[in-house]
Amino acid sequence: MARLLIAVDGSPPSLRALEYGASLAAKLGVGVLLLHAMPRGMLPLGGMTPASLAELLHTQEAEGKRLLAALADKAGPHGVEVETELGVGDAAAVIAGRAEAADIQMVVMGSRGQGAVARLLLGSVATQVVHTATKPVVVVR
């Protein structure tokens, strides 16, 4: 089944992207894949044991899954089939990489609205995805 990939992180721009993407998917008669990218992990902080690092990563994963479940409920009223996926790694790479799948027709994501200097120095996930994804990308403000 054809799907729109909607990248979400719980921020207001990603919630607007979710609303837009779910509405668009309903009009197009396609499903939705909600994707949340979680950082690969952190280097152990001073005094952090491997066990406490594993616990931290487990907590982050559980929070990511809770976020996806809550956002899937928001997409449900649009009458579209919704699947969720938790990706691990650099957000732009995770989103662009997942968009390569044959069933993904388009990426919909929010823009944080950084200023020009911040974008220049840091880049933005949306900008990176627009430049690296091979599928169309809709950025919602």
C-alpha positions in Angstrom: 0.0 0.0 0.0 1.2 3.5 -0.9 2.0 5.7 2.2 3.0 9.1 3.1 5.9 9.3 5.6 5.2 11.9 8.3 8.3 12.7 10.4 7.3 13.6 13.9 9.1 14.8 17.1 6.2 16.2 19.2 7.0 19.8 18.4 4.3 22.2 17.2 5.6 22.2 13.6 5.6 18.4 13.5 2.0 18.4 14.9 1.0 20.7 12.0 2.8 18.4 9.6 0.9 15.4 11.1 -2.4 17.2 10.6 -1.6 18.2 7.1 -0.1 14.9 6.1 -3.0 12.8 7.5 -5.5 15.1 5.8 -3.6 14.8 2.5 -3.3 11.0 2.9 -7.1 10.7 3.3 -7.7 12.7 0.2 -5.2 10.6 -1.8 -6.5 7.3 -0.4 -3.1 6.2 1.0 -1.8 5.2 4.4 0.5 7.0 6.8 3.8 6.0 8.3 4.6 8.1 11.4 8.4 8.1 11.9 10.2 9.4 15.0 14.0 9.5 14.9 15.8 8.9 18.2 19.5 9.8 18.5 21.8 6.8 18.4 22.9 7.3 22.0 25.2 9.3 24.0 28.7 8.8 25.2 28.7 7.8 28.9 28.7 10.9 31.1 31.0 11.1 34.1 30.0 8.4 36.6 27.6 6.7 34.2 27.9 3.0 34.0 27.0 0.8 31.0 24.0 -0.4 32.9 22.8 3.2 33.6 23.4 4.1 29.9 21.4 1.1 28.8 18.6 2.2 31.2 18.7 5.7 29.7 18.4 4.4 26.2 15.6 2.1 27.2 13.8 5.1 28.7 14.3 7.2 25.6 13.0 4.3 23.4 9.9 3.9 25.6 9.2 7.7 25.4 9.6 7.6 21.6 7.1 4.7 21.4 4.6 6.6 23.7 4.9 9.7 21.5 4.2 7.7 18.4 1.2 6.0 19.9 -0.2 9.3 21.0 0.3 10.9 17.6 -1.1 7.8 15.8 -4.3 8.5 17.7 -4.4 12.1 16.4 -4.1 10.8 12.8 -6.8 8.2 13.3 -9.8 10.5 12.9 -8.8 11.2 9.3 -9.7 7.6 8.5 -6.3 6.6 7.2 -4.3 3.5 8.0 -1.5 4.5 10.4 1.7 2.6 11.2 4.4 3.9 13.4 8.2 3.4 13.4 11.0 4.4 15.7 14.2 5.1 13.9 17.6 5.4 15.6 20.3 7.7 14.4 20.7 11.2 12.8 17.2 12.4 12.2 17.8 13.6 8.6 19.5 10.4 7.6 16.8 8.2 9.2 14.0 10.1 7.5 15.7 10.3 4.1 16.8 6.7 4.3 13.3 5.4 5.3 11.8 7.4 2.4 13.7 5.3 0.0 11.2 2.4 0.4 9.1 1.7 -2.6 5.8 2.2 -0.6 6.7 5.7 0.5 5.3 8.3 -2.0 6.2 11.5 -0.2 7.7 12.9 3.0 5.8 15.4 5.1 7.6 17.1 8.0 7.6 20.3 10.1 10.1 23.1 10.0 11.3 24.6 13.3 11.7 28.0 11.8 15.3 28.6 12.8 16.8 32.0 11.9 19.1 32.3 8.9 22.3 32.3 11.1 21.3 29.1 12.9 20.4 27.4 9.6 23.7 28.5 8.2 25.8 27.2 11.1 23.8 24.2 12.1 21.7 23.3 9.1 18.2 22.0 9.7 16.8 18.5 9.5 14.2 19.7 7.0 16.8 21.3 4.8 19.0 18.1 4.9 16.0 15.9 4.0 14.9 18.2 1.2 18.4 17.9 -0.3 19.0 14.2 0.2 15.6 12.5 -0.1 14.8 11.1 -3.6 11.0 11.4 -3.0 9.1 14.7 -2.8 9.3 16.5 0.5 6.6 18.8 1.9 7.8 21.1 4.7 5.0 22.5 6.9 5.5 25.7 8.9 
